[in-house]
Amino acid sequence: MAIRVRQTNGTEVKIIVLTREQALNAWKAEIAGHEQLILSRAQIYFDHDILHLSSADISELSAEFFPPQAHTPSGFARTTKMASSNDT
């Protein structure tokens, strides 16, 4: 769930409410000049502009982005797990 709050000076703040499991699997990164929240049970690391996911369990090799990416990168498939994040 995400909430937008507009301050009296016009600045907008986004508040994202996560479950405990999501919070434990949350990563913050700058991608293409924008801050992104990435949710993944895999270990995440960056090599320049390349995002790497690493896990011994293939079912953990997925990631969710908030705000959602405008384009799905090559080699990835778009899912609707964080559909509620589109409401922000």
Gaussian input, Z-matrix of N, CA and C with variables (Angstrom, degrees):
# hf/3-21g

backbone

0 1
 N
 C     1     B1
 C     2     B2     1     A1
 N     3     B3     2     A2     1     D1
 C     4     B4     3     A3     2     D2
 C     5     B5     4     A4     3     D3
 N     6     B6     5     A5     4     D4
 C     7     B7     6     A6     5     D5
 C     8     B8     7     A7     6     D6
 N     9     B9     8     A8     7     D7
 C    10    B10     9     A9     8     D8
 C    11    B11    10    A10     9     D9
 N    12    B12    11    A11    10    D10
 C    13    B13    12    A12    11    D11
 C    14    B14    13    A13    12    D12
 N    15    B15    14    A14    13    D13
 C    16    B16    15    A15    14    D14
 C    17    B17    16    A16    15    D15
 N    18    B18    17    A17    16    D16
 C    19    B19    18    A18    17    D17
 C    20    B20    19    A19    18    D18
 N    21    B21    20    A20    19    D19
 C    22    B22    21    A21    20    D20
 C    23    B23    22    A22    21    D21
 N    24    B24    23    A23    22    D22
 C    25    B25    24    A24    23    D23
 C    26    B26    25    A25    24    D24
 N    27    B27    26    A26    25    D25
 C    28    B28    27    A27    26    D26
 C    29    B29    28    A28    27    D27
 N    30    B30    29    A29    28    D28
 C    31    B31    30    A30    29    D29
 C    32    B32    31    A31    30    D30
 N    33    B33    32    A32    31    D31
 C    34    B34    33    A33    32    D32
 C    35    B35    34    A34    33    D33
 N    36    B36    35    A35    34    D34
 C    37    B37    36    A36    35    D35
 C    38    B38    37    A37    36    D36
 N    39    B39    38    A38    37    D37
 C    40    B40    39    A39    38    D38
 C    41    B41    40    A40    39    D39
 N    42    B42    41    A41    40    D40
 C    43    B43    42    A42    41    D41
 C    44    B44    43    A43    42    D42
 N    45    B45    44    A44    43    D43
 C    46    B46    45    A45    44    D44
 C    47    B47    46    A46    45    D45
 N    48    B48    47    A47    46    D46
 C    49    B49    48    A48    47    D47
 C    50    B50    49    A49    48    D48
 N    51    B51    50    A50    49    D49
 C    52    B52    51    A51    50    D50
 C    53    B53    52    A52    51    D51
 N    54    B54    53    A53    52    D52
 C    55    B55    54    A54    53    D53
 C    56    B56    55    A55    54    D54
 N    57    B57    56    A56    55    D55
 C    58    B58    57    A57    56    D56
 C    59    B59    58    A58    57    D57
 N    60    B60    59    A59    58    D58
 C    61    B61    60    A60    59    D59
 C    62    B62    61    A61    60    D60
 N    63    B63    62    A62    61    D61
 C    64    B64    63    A63    62    D62
 C    65    B65    64    A64    63    D63
 N    66    B66    65    A65    64    D64
 C    67    B67    66    A66    65    D65
 C    68    B68    67    A67    66    D66
 N    69    B69    68    A68    67    D67
 C    70    B70    69    A69    68    D68
 C    71    B71    70    A70    69    D69
 N    72    B72    71    A71    70    D70
 C    73    B73    72    A72    71    D71
 C    74    B74    73    A73    72    D72
 N    75    B75    74    A74    73    D73
 C    76    B76    75    A75    74    D74
 C    77    B77    76    A76    75    D75
 N    78    B78    77    A77    76    D76
 C    79    B79    78    A78    77    D77
 C    80    B80    79    A79    78    D78
 N    81    B81    80    A80    79    D79
 C    82    B82    81    A81    80    D80
 C    83    B83    82    A82    81    D81
 N    84    B84    83    A83    82    D82
 C    85    B85    84    A84    83    D83
 C    86    B86    85    A85    84    D84
 N    87    B87    86    A86    85    D85
 C    88    B88    87    A87    86    D86
 C    89    B89    88    A88    87    D87
 N    90    B90    89    A89    88    D88
 C    91    B91    90    A90    89    D89
 C    92    B92    91    A91    90    D90
 N    93    B93    92    A92    91    D91
 C    94    B94    93    A93    92    D92
 C    95    B95    94    A94    93    D93
 N    96    B96    95    A95    94    D94
 C    97    B97    96    A96    95    D95
 C    98    B98    97    A97    96    D96
 N    99    B99    98    A98    97    D97
 C   100   B100    99    A99    98    D98
 C   101   B101   100   A100    99    D99
 N   102   B102   101   A101   100   D100
 C   103   B103   102   A102   101   D101
 C   104   B104   103   A103   102   D102
 N   105   B105   104   A104   103   D103
 C   106   B106   105   A105   104   D104
 C   107   B107   106   A106   105   D105
 N   108   B108   107   A107   106   D106
 C   109   B109   108   A108   107   D107
 C   110   B110   109   A109   108   D108
 N   111   B111   110   A110   109   D109
 C   112   B112   111   A111   110   D110
 C   113   B113   112   A112   111   D111
 N   114   B114   113   A113   112   D112
 C   115   B115   114   A114   113   D113
 C   116   B116   115   A115   114   D114
 N   117   B117   116   A116   115   D115
 C   118   B118   117   A117   116   D116
 C   119   B119   118   A118   117   D117
 N   120   B120   119   A119   118   D118
 C   121   B121   120   A120   119   D119
 C   122   B122   121   A121   120   D120
 N   123   B123   122   A122   121   D121
 C   124   B124   123   A123   122   D122
 C   125   B125   124   A124   123   D123
 N   126   B126   125   A125   124   D124
 C   127   B127   126   A126   125   D125
 C   128   B128   127   A127   126   D126
 N   129   B129   128   A128   127   D127
 C   130   B130   129   A129   128   D128
 C   131   B131   130   A130   129   D129
 N   132   B132   131   A131   130   D130
 C   133   B133   132   A132   131   D131
 C   134   B134   133   A133   132   D132
 N   135   B135   134   A134   133   D133
 C   136   B136   135   A135   134   D134
 C   137   B137   136   A136   135   D135
 N   138   B138   137   A137   136   D136
 C   139   B139   138   A138   137   D137
 C   140   B140   139   A139   138   D138
 N   141   B141   140   A140   139   D139
 C   142   B142   141   A141   140   D140
 C   143   B143   142   A142   141   D141
 N   144   B144   143   A143   142   D142
 C   145   B145   144   A144   143   D143
 C   146   B146   145   A145   144   D144
 N   147   B147   146   A146   145   D145
 C   148   B148   147   A147   146   D146
 C   149   B149   148   A148   147   D147
 N   150   B150   149   A149   148   D148
 C   151   B151   150   A150   149   D149
 C   152   B152   151   A151   150   D150
 N   153   B153   152   A152   151   D151
 C   154   B154   153   A153   152   D152
 C   155   B155   154   A154   153   D153
 N   156   B156   155   A155   154   D154
 C   157   B157   156   A156   155   D155
 C   158   B158   157   A157   156   D156
 N   159   B159   158   A158   157   D157
 C   160   B160   159   A159   158   D158
 C   161   B161   160   A160   159   D159
 N   162   B162   161   A161   160   D160
 C   163   B163   162   A162   161   D161
 C   164   B164   163   A163   162   D162
 N   165   B165   164   A164   163   D163
 C   166   B166   165   A165   164   D164
 C   167   B167   166   A166   165   D165
 N   168   B168   167   A167   166   D166
 C   169   B169   168   A168   167   D167
 C   170   B170   169   A169   168   D168
 N   171   B171   170   A170   169   D169
 C   172   B172   171   A171   170   D170
 C   173   B173   172   A172   171   D171
 N   174   B174   173   A173   172   D172
 C   175   B175   174   A174   173   D173
 C   176   B176   175   A175   174   D174
 N   177   B177   176   A176   175   D175
 C   178   B178   177   A177   176   D176
 C   179   B179   178   A178   177   D177
 N   180   B180   179   A179   178   D178
 C   181   B181   180   A180   179   D179
 C   182   B182   181   A181   180   D180
 N   183   B183   182   A182   181   D181
 C   184   B184   183   A183   182   D182
 C   185   B185   184   A184   183   D183
 N   186   B186   185   A185   184   D184
 C   187   B187   186   A186   185   D185
 C   188   B188   187   A187   186   D186
 N   189   B189   188   A188   187   D187
 C   190   B190   189   A189   188   D188
 C   191   B191   190   A190   189   D189
 N   192   B192   191   A191   190   D190
 C   193   B193   192   A192   191   D191
 C   194   B194   193   A193   192   D192
 N   195   B195   194   A194   193   D193
 C   196   B196   195   A195   194   D194
 C   197   B197   196   A196   195   D195
 N   198   B198   197   A197   196   D196
 C   199   B199   198   A198   197   D197
 C   200   B200   199   A199   198   D198
 N   201   B201   200   A200   199   D199
 C   202   B202   201   A201   200   D200
 C   203   B203   202   A202   201   D201
 N   204   B204   203   A203   202   D202
 C   205   B205   204   A204   203   D203
 C   206   B206   205   A205   204   D204
 N   207   B207   206   A206   205   D205
 C   208   B208   207   A207   206   D206
 C   209   B209   208   A208   207   D207
 N   210   B210   209   A209   208   D208
 C   211   B211   210   A210   209   D209
 C   212   B212   211   A211   210   D210
 N   213   B213   212   A212   211   D211
 C   214   B214   213   A213   212   D212
 C   215   B215   214   A214   213   D213
 N   216   B216   215   A215   214   D214
 C   217   B217   216   A216   215   D215
 C   218   B218   217   A217   216   D216
 N   219   B219   218   A218   217   D217
 C   220   B220   219   A219   218   D218
 C   221   B221   220   A220   219   D219
 N   222   B222   221   A221   220   D220
 C   223   B223   222   A222   221   D221
 C   224   B224   223   A223   222   D222
 N   225   B225   224   A224   223   D223
 C   226   B226   225   A225   224   D224
 C   227   B227   226   A226   225   D225
 N   228   B228   227   A227   226   D226
 C   229   B229   228   A228   227   D227
 C   230   B230   229   A229   228   D228
 N   231   B231   230   A230   229   D229
 C   232   B232   231   A231   230   D230
 C   233   B233   232   A232   231   D231
 N   234   B234   233   A233   232   D232
 C   235   B235   234   A234   233   D233
 C   236   B236   235   A235   234   D234
 N   237   B237   236   A236   235   D235
 C   238   B238   237   A237   236   D236
 C   239   B239   238   A238   237   D237
 N   240   B240   239   A239   238   D238
 C   241   B241   240   A240   239   D239
 C   242   B242   241   A241   240   D240
 N   243   B243   242   A242   241   D241
 C   244   B244   243   A243   242   D242
 C   245   B245   244   A244   243   D243
 N   246   B246   245   A245   244   D244
 C   247   B247   246   A246   245   D245
 C   248   B248   247   A247   246   D246
 N   249   B249   248   A248   247   D247
 C   250   B250   249   A249   248   D248
 C   251   B251   250   A250   249   D249
 N   252   B252   251   A251   250   D250
 C   253   B253   252   A252   251   D251
 C   254   B254   253   A253   252   D252
 N   255   B255   254   A254   253   D253
 C   256   B256   255   A255   254   D254
 C   257   B257   256   A256   255   D255
 N   258   B258   257   A257   256   D256
 C   259   B259   258   A258   257   D257
 C   260   B260   259   A259   258   D258
 N   261   B261   260   A260   259   D259
 C   262   B262   261   A261   260   D260
 C   263   B263   262   A262   261   D261

   B1=1.4324
   B2=1.5253
   B3=1.3167
   B4=1.4550
   B5=1.5213
   B6=1.3245
   B7=1.4569
   B8=1.5219
   B9=1.3191
   B10=1.4678
   B11=1.5158
   B12=1.3154
   B13=1.4585
   B14=1.5245
   B15=1.3242
   B16=1.4614
   B17=1.5242
   B18=1.3286
   B19=1.4570
   B20=1.5274
   B21=1.3121
   B22=1.4650
   B23=1.5198
   B24=1.3367
   B25=1.4671
   B26=1.5293
   B27=1.3423
   B28=1.4624
   B29=1.5136
   B30=1.3066
   B31=1.4620
   B32=1.5258
   B33=1.3258
   B34=1.4540
   B35=1.5204
   B36=1.3179
   B37=1.4576
   B38=1.5228
   B39=1.3386
   B40=1.4621
   B41=1.5154
   B42=1.3094
   B43=1.4607
   B44=1.5235
   B45=1.3152
   B46=1.4618
   B47=1.5233
   B48=1.3070
   B49=1.4562
   B50=1.5259
   B51=1.3379
   B52=1.4620
   B53=1.5242
   B54=1.3204
   B55=1.4549
   B56=1.5256
   B57=1.3118
   B58=1.4694
   B59=1.5220
   B60=1.3441
   B61=1.4667
   B62=1.5277
   B63=1.3364
   B64=1.4584
   B65=1.5296
   B66=1.3341
   B67=1.4696
   B68=1.5264
   B69=1.3299
   B70=1.4667
   B71=1.5238
   B72=1.3364
   B73=1.4648
   B74=1.5228
   B75=1.3330
   B76=1.4636
   B77=1.5254
   B78=1.3037
   B79=1.4592
   B80=1.5230
   B81=1.3155
   B82=1.4573
   B83=1.5165
   B84=1.3353
   B85=1.4622
   B86=1.5173
   B87=1.3131
   B88=1.4551
   B89=1.5234
   B90=1.3195
   B91=1.4661
   B92=1.5181
   B93=1.3179
   B94=1.4667
   B95=1.5277
   B96=1.3288
   B97=1.4503
   B98=1.5135
   B99=1.3340
   B100=1.4634
   B101=1.5288
   B102=1.3401
   B103=1.4589
   B104=1.5189
   B105=1.3124
   B106=1.4604
   B107=1.5145
   B108=1.2964
   B109=1.4559
   B110=1.5181
   B111=1.3148
   B112=1.4619
   B113=1.5178
   B114=1.3299
   B115=1.4542
   B116=1.5188
   B117=1.3374
   B118=1.4499
   B119=1.5220
   B120=1.3316
   B121=1.4669
   B122=1.5138
   B123=1.3380
   B124=1.4648
   B125=1.5269
   B126=1.3236
   B127=1.4523
   B128=1.5290
   B129=1.3167
   B130=1.4604
   B131=1.5184
   B132=1.3319
   B133=1.4538
   B134=1.5244
   B135=1.3169
   B136=1.4610
   B137=1.5163
   B138=1.3161
   B139=1.4539
   B140=1.5176
   B141=1.3300
   B142=1.4662
   B143=1.5256
   B144=1.3257
   B145=1.4623
   B146=1.5270
   B147=1.3238
   B148=1.4648
   B149=1.5204
   B150=1.3218
   B151=1.4598
   B152=1.5207
   B153=1.3330
   B154=1.4570
   B155=1.5284
   B156=1.3101
   B157=1.4615
   B158=1.5121
   B159=1.3274
   B160=1.4569
   B161=1.5198
   B162=1.3419
   B163=1.4559
   B164=1.5227
   B165=1.3250
   B166=1.4609
   B167=1.5265
   B168=1.3329
   B169=1.4649
   B170=1.5265
   B171=1.3263
   B172=1.4679
   B173=1.5311
   B174=1.3287
   B175=1.4742
   B176=1.5291
   B177=1.3315
   B178=1.4600
   B179=1.5291
   B180=1.3162
   B181=1.4608
   B182=1.5261
   B183=1.3119
   B184=1.4588
   B185=1.5193
   B186=1.3254
   B187=1.4594
   B188=1.5186
   B189=1.3236
   B190=1.4624
   B191=1.5136
   B192=1.3226
   B193=1.4589
   B194=1.5226
   B195=1.3373
   B196=1.4430
   B197=1.5171
   B198=1.3124
   B199=1.4534
   B200=1.5250
   B201=1.3425
   B202=1.4658
   B203=1.5260
   B204=1.3169
   B205=1.4569
   B206=1.5326
   B207=1.3228
   B208=1.4646
   B209=1.5261
   B210=1.3347
   B211=1.4679
   B212=1.5209
   B213=1.3080
   B214=1.4619
   B215=1.5274
   B216=1.3368
   B217=1.4651
   B218=1.5293
   B219=1.3050
   B220=1.4540
   B221=1.5295
   B222=1.3189
   B223=1.4558
   B224=1.5118
   B225=1.3472
   B226=1.4595
   B227=1.5181
   B228=1.3195
   B229=1.4597
   B230=1.5216
   B231=1.3130
   B232=1.4632
   B233=1.5194
   B234=1.3432
   B235=1.4578
   B236=1.5202
   B237=1.3236
   B238=1.4652
   B239=1.5171
   B240=1.3470
   B241=1.4594
   B242=1.5229
   B243=1.3227
   B244=1.4652
   B245=1.5195
   B246=1.3074
   B247=1.4495
   B248=1.5157
   B249=1.3174
   B250=1.4633
   B251=1.5257
   B252=1.3400
   B253=1.4648
   B254=1.5158
   B255=1.3330
   B256=1.4571
   B257=1.5126
   B258=1.3175
   B259=1.4493
   B260=1.5146
   B261=1.3250
   B262=1.4713
   B263=1.4741
   A1=108.04
   A2=116.59
   A3=121.75
   A4=109.33
   A5=114.74
   A6=121.83
   A7=107.79
   A8=117.55
   A9=122.00
   A10=108.50
   A11=115.64
   A12=121.71
   A13=107.10
   A14=116.33
   A15=120.15
   A16=108.22
   A17=115.48
   A18=121.00
   A19=109.26
   A20=116.63
   A21=120.88
   A22=112.55
   A23=117.83
   A24=120.66
   A25=112.38
   A26=117.10
   A27=121.67
   A28=114.62
   A29=117.85
   A30=121.47
   A31=109.21
   A32=115.71
   A33=120.54
   A34=110.51
   A35=116.02
   A36=122.81
   A37=107.54
   A38=116.74
   A39=121.38
   A40=108.76
   A41=116.32
   A42=122.46
   A43=107.26
   A44=115.89
   A45=121.08
   A46=107.88
   A47=116.88
   A48=121.98
   A49=107.68
   A50=115.47
   A51=121.65
   A52=110.58
   A53=115.14
   A54=119.22
   A55=107.71
   A56=117.30
   A57=120.84
   A58=110.66
   A59=117.25
   A60=120.73
   A61=110.93
   A62=117.26
   A63=119.92
   A64=110.83
   A65=116.65
   A66=120.43
   A67=111.51
   A68=116.90
   A69=120.51
   A70=112.31
   A71=116.61
   A72=122.02
   A73=111.99
   A74=117.16
   A75=121.88
   A76=111.35
   A77=114.98
   A78=122.48
   A79=107.08
   A80=117.08
   A81=121.73
   A82=107.85
   A83=115.51
   A84=119.69
   A85=109.87
   A86=115.29
   A87=120.55
   A88=107.26
   A89=115.47
   A90=121.42
   A91=107.49
   A92=116.12
   A93=122.42
   A94=111.25
   A95=116.67
   A96=121.17
   A97=115.80
   A98=117.38
   A99=121.34
   A100=110.09
   A101=116.20
   A102=119.87
   A103=109.69
   A104=116.33
   A105=122.80
   A106=109.05
   A107=115.62
   A108=122.17
   A109=105.33
   A110=116.35
   A111=121.16
   A112=107.13
   A113=116.44
   A114=121.90
   A115=108.31
   A116=116.02
   A117=120.19
   A118=109.63
   A119=116.17
   A120=120.36
   A121=110.85
   A122=117.33
   A123=121.76
   A124=109.47
   A125=116.28
   A126=121.25
   A127=107.03
   A128=117.08
   A129=121.58
   A130=108.87
   A131=115.75
   A132=119.98
   A133=108.85
   A134=115.55
   A135=121.64
   A136=110.11
   A137=115.77
   A138=123.78
   A139=105.11
   A140=116.28
   A141=123.13
   A142=108.28
   A143=118.66
   A144=121.67
   A145=112.89
   A146=117.57
   A147=120.83
   A148=109.79
   A149=116.29
   A150=122.90
   A151=108.33
   A152=116.48
   A153=121.75
   A154=109.36
   A155=116.50
   A156=122.96
   A157=107.65
   A158=116.92
   A159=120.96
   A160=109.75
   A161=116.30
   A162=121.00
   A163=109.64
   A164=116.47
   A165=120.96
   A166=110.57
   A167=116.87
   A168=122.99
   A169=108.97
   A170=116.62
   A171=121.43
   A172=112.56
   A173=118.04
   A174=120.38
   A175=111.56
   A176=118.20
   A177=121.71
   A178=112.74
   A179=117.46
   A180=120.89
   A181=111.26
   A182=115.35
   A183=121.88
   A184=107.69
   A185=115.49
   A186=120.23
   A187=108.92
   A188=115.13
   A189=122.16
   A190=107.41
   A191=117.28
   A192=122.18
   A193=110.42
   A194=115.75
   A195=121.11
   A196=107.96
   A197=120.51
   A198=123.72
   A199=110.42
   A200=116.38
   A201=120.11
   A202=111.61
   A203=116.19
   A204=122.20
   A205=109.58
   A206=116.59
   A207=121.10
   A208=110.90
   A209=116.43
   A210=121.08
   A211=108.73
   A212=116.17
   A213=121.02
   A214=108.24
   A215=117.49
   A216=120.06
   A217=111.71
   A218=115.71
   A219=122.15
   A220=109.79
   A221=116.89
   A222=121.71
   A223=114.11
   A224=117.67
   A225=122.25
   A226=110.08
   A227=116.14
   A228=122.04
   A229=108.12
   A230=117.44
   A231=122.00
   A232=109.70
   A233=116.00
   A234=121.32
   A235=108.35
   A236=116.67
   A237=119.91
   A238=112.33
   A239=118.66
   A240=121.71
   A241=113.01
   A242=118.12
   A243=121.15
   A244=110.80
   A245=118.08
   A246=121.73
   A247=111.95
   A248=118.02
   A249=120.85
   A250=111.81
   A251=117.84
   A252=119.98
   A253=111.54
   A254=118.26
   A255=120.90
   A256=111.50
   A257=117.96
   A258=121.65
   A259=113.14
   A260=117.50
   A261=119.50
   A262=112.77
   D1=139.25
   D2=178.69
   D3=-129.47
   D4=144.06
   D5=-178.54
   D6=-128.36
   D7=138.02
   D8=174.29
   D9=-104.87
   D10=134.73
   D11=177.02
   D12=-126.17
   D13=127.78
   D14=177.97
   D15=-103.94
   D16=123.44
   D17=179.75
   D18=-77.17
   D19=164.11
   D20=-178.76
   D21=-60.73
   D22=-24.94
   D23=178.30
   D24=-85.54
   D25=3.21
   D26=177.64
   D27=93.18
   D28=-10.39
   D29=178.56
   D30=-68.35
   D31=135.16
   D32=179.88
   D33=-101.60
   D34=135.23
   D35=177.74
   D36=-119.10
   D37=133.06
   D38=176.43
   D39=-104.27
   D40=129.00
   D41=177.72
   D42=-111.97
   D43=123.75
   D44=-178.95
   D45=-111.79
   D46=126.33
   D47=178.82
   D48=-100.35
   D49=122.71
   D50=-178.12
   D51=-114.80
   D52=153.04
   D53=169.89
   D54=-72.67
   D55=167.55
   D56=177.96
   D57=-59.14
   D58=-43.56
   D59=-179.91
   D60=-63.17
   D61=-43.37
   D62=177.94
   D63=-61.42
   D64=-43.53
   D65=-179.09
   D66=-61.81
   D67=-38.24
   D68=179.19
   D69=-69.64
   D70=-19.71
   D71=-178.55
   D72=-112.50
   D73=22.82
   D74=-177.45
   D75=-95.75
   D76=138.86
   D77=177.97
   D78=-131.10
   D79=144.94
   D80=176.57
   D81=-116.22
   D82=132.19
   D83=-178.65
   D84=-148.16
   D85=159.33
   D86=173.06
   D87=-100.05
   D88=122.09
   D89=179.92
   D90=-126.49
   D91=124.34
   D92=-179.20
   D93=52.94
   D94=37.98
   D95=176.60
   D96=81.19
   D97=6.33
   D98=-178.73
   D99=-125.45
   D100=140.66
   D101=175.94
   D102=-69.04
   D103=136.19
   D104=179.51
   D105=-130.05
   D106=142.37
   D107=169.13
   D108=-98.15
   D109=127.89
   D110=-179.80
   D111=-119.27
   D112=127.61
   D113=176.45
   D114=-108.91
   D115=122.56
   D116=179.73
   D117=-160.22
   D118=138.73
   D119=174.16
   D120=-79.55
   D121=-12.88
   D122=177.56
   D123=-79.99
   D124=161.29
   D125=170.76
   D126=-75.04
   D127=139.71
   D128=-177.78
   D129=-119.18
   D130=137.88
   D131=170.17
   D132=-149.01
   D133=157.83
   D134=-178.11
   D135=-113.73
   D136=142.21
   D137=171.13
   D138=-123.92
   D139=95.50
   D140=-171.72
   D141=60.09
   D142=-116.73
   D143=-178.30
   D144=-97.52
   D145=13.65
   D146=-176.91
   D147=-106.37
   D148=126.39
   D149=177.00
   D150=-90.50
   D151=128.51
   D152=178.44
   D153=-114.77
   D154=136.81
   D155=172.54
   D156=-112.02
   D157=136.08
   D158=-178.42
   D159=-134.86
   D160=130.00
   D161=177.62
   D162=-163.39
   D163=146.74
   D164=174.42
   D165=-75.06
   D166=-18.85
   D167=-179.42
   D168=-105.35
   D169=111.18
   D170=-176.15
   D171=-59.04
   D172=-26.68
   D173=-179.78
   D174=-69.09
   D175=-15.14
   D176=179.38
   D177=-90.03
   D178=-2.31
   D179=-177.46
   D180=-83.95
   D181=68.04
   D182=175.29
   D183=-146.75
   D184=160.16
   D185=179.76
   D186=-147.55
   D187=145.38
   D188=175.40
   D189=-117.13
   D190=141.78
   D191=-176.85
   D192=-118.00
   D193=140.21
   D194=173.11
   D195=-135.19
   D196=126.86
   D197=-5.01
   D198=-66.20
   D199=156.12
   D200=-178.00
   D201=-57.40
   D202=145.21
   D203=177.73
   D204=-69.18
   D205=141.69
   D206=178.98
   D207=-68.89
   D208=-33.81
   D209=-177.93
   D210=-127.37
   D211=141.19
   D212=177.08
   D213=-82.11
   D214=121.66
   D215=-179.85
   D216=-62.74
   D217=153.46
   D218=177.66
   D219=-56.79
   D220=134.95
   D221=178.69
   D222=89.91
   D223=-1.84
   D224=179.47
   D225=-116.48
   D226=158.71
   D227=176.03
   D228=-120.64
   D229=139.96
   D230=178.78
   D231=-82.99
   D232=133.45
   D233=174.87
   D234=-120.17
   D235=176.59
   D236=-177.68
   D237=-114.05
   D238=23.05
   D239=-177.73
   D240=-55.44
   D241=-44.16
   D242=-178.04
   D243=-100.29
   D244=37.42
   D245=-176.82
   D246=-53.67
   D247=-33.82
   D248=-179.33
   D249=-64.20
   D250=-21.66
   D251=179.85
   D252=-70.35
   D253=-18.45
   D254=178.61
   D255=-71.15
   D256=-12.87
   D257=-177.83
   D258=-76.68
   D259=-6.27
   D260=-174.29
   D261=-88.90

